[in-house]
């Protein structure tokens, strides 16, 4: 991440915190195509030819599965209340036919498969809507209505998906209400659109069960609020939402086409699955849930429906190698635990005739289901065991990542190829999980930060021109990694050096064209775009998250507020602020001392510098930057007792992150 940057000091007294982001959606519109070089280096063409030769990418079985049960395909666009495009069904219409020279042919295969969008019947009483967002929305017919499994990212795409299903399933099915909601896990692309399906008031009035794994609300809200700004900025790279949709830009994410950018909400679960195995009846159907926490998400379950001979693998399994560490940033996942859950899934799925998951397409037939799960299990187990074996021989994460390859039997199984996660990054994640960031080399105990090291490397090389000349030689030879390494130092040292920036952008483009992993491609191509166009003009669209923030516990915001306290500026400051929520009855005491902020749910402190009484809606307007000092003083939702000056002083200690910080330049 960027360093040596000057914080934005232009904040008002109410610049409380920069909170929350969804894992990908940070900007409503894609930038125009970058003025890049679409020419493909001969080394890229040779590598693509080798990929195409190494495996049968025609993969007729997967294409047949991806099309099986097709009912209808949508067209046009989904827009929000302001007319802004949230989802464009035609954006990836160019993904057809043979792979273009600018896309790895293996990734192109995945993009073609993910382009099978629409309404599909999985089996009796189960349908899926695919291609309305990055994830799938599954509809299960219960006794009296529809049980919805996962609700996509935004209310606009979720509403469009269910409306499309009602349009094509006939009058009887179209008239059925939503009779249950299941959230398989705590990632926002699986719950964010729920308010497009039913309101909180409707769910409460009709007592619609909302089922989720234990820890769901805490995990669903804490990640997005505490680290939302940084994750959101990095997600721009991972999901390529600034890239044009064309053969030189974004073609897929590996898990699905893209992430919808609209209004995000949440419903608090009414039923939590807390046991390792727990059976529940939902609208007349018996579900058997299996908790798998700490696998793909901190809070997640799978389930079977014995009566329908169906098993939902949630995101524990999919048609790609998943990531143990996600490039947007998140807690590292446990490969050994993941493999163990997949081993158990072989038992849980017994008797099922179909496995459907919340990304990609289903798998039918007992033998194919066994193979599908076994290959996933063995891949994670192999990566874990071999990484640990080499760690114990003294190799560090970078060395293991450079050398470890999967056995041929696993390499040839296309459903565990690195379209989303990769072997190299999963190896590094396993190393980090056990040994952390330090590789035990003494020189790395207190290594120079990137900018300072870059300056010294450039000086050692004899100046910028020599660095660029050496990088050009590497680029010409097809050694793009080395070219990028050299040019990284050059651009850090002199961000306005056009020759270095241009060559680094071209190097990134070639590595993007090479990448089998969609996130790798998106990262490289977004890096190239930002070298030419600069960082985005705006960061998070926090207003779109208001529906979710309204359901977020106050403590999550206070944790983020504490993490936004400018420690050096707060050094030597001692303040106590009472925060009273008149509508919820909560009383919080905020204390600043020793450069940290503590928050406690407690009666107001008698010695407080100031007491701020307000409502939760006004507090959210402060968080969203919609309420400032003027509104604070004039609103009938607020009251200040004690020192207004000290209250203002408290808020000036809180940094406001814009979410547009530079990444490829310092």
Protein Blocks (a to p, Z undefined) as FASTA:
>chain_A
ZZhiacdfbbcfklmbaehiafklmbfbdcddddbdfbdcfklmmmmmmmmmmpcfklmm
lmmmmmgopabdcehjdddfkopafbdfklmmmggcjddfkbcfklmmmmmmmmmgcjdd
fbghiacdehiambdcdddddfklccdehjbjbfklmmmmmmmmmmmnojklmmpccfbd
cdfbfcfklmmmmmmmbcfklmmmnopacdddehklmmmmmmmmmmmmmmmmmmmmmnop
mbccdfklcfbeojambdcdddddddddfbdcfbfbdcddeehiacdddddehilbmbdc
ddddfknopacehjmbccbdcdfbdfkbpadddfklmmmmmmmmmmmmgoiabdcdfehj
ddehjklmmmmmmmmmmmmmmmmmmmmmmmmnopafklmmmmmccdfklmmmmklccfkb
cfklmmmmmmmmmnombnoiaklmmgccfklmmmmmmmmnopjklmmmmmmmmmmnopak
lmmmmmmmmmmmmmmlmklmmmmmmmmmmmmmmpmblklmmmmmmmmmmmmnopafbdcd
fklmmmmmmmpcfklmmmmmmmmpcfklmgopacddddddfknopacddddeehiacddd
ddddfkbfbdcdddfklmmmmmnopacfklmmmpckbccehjfklmmmmmmmpccdehla
cfkbZZ
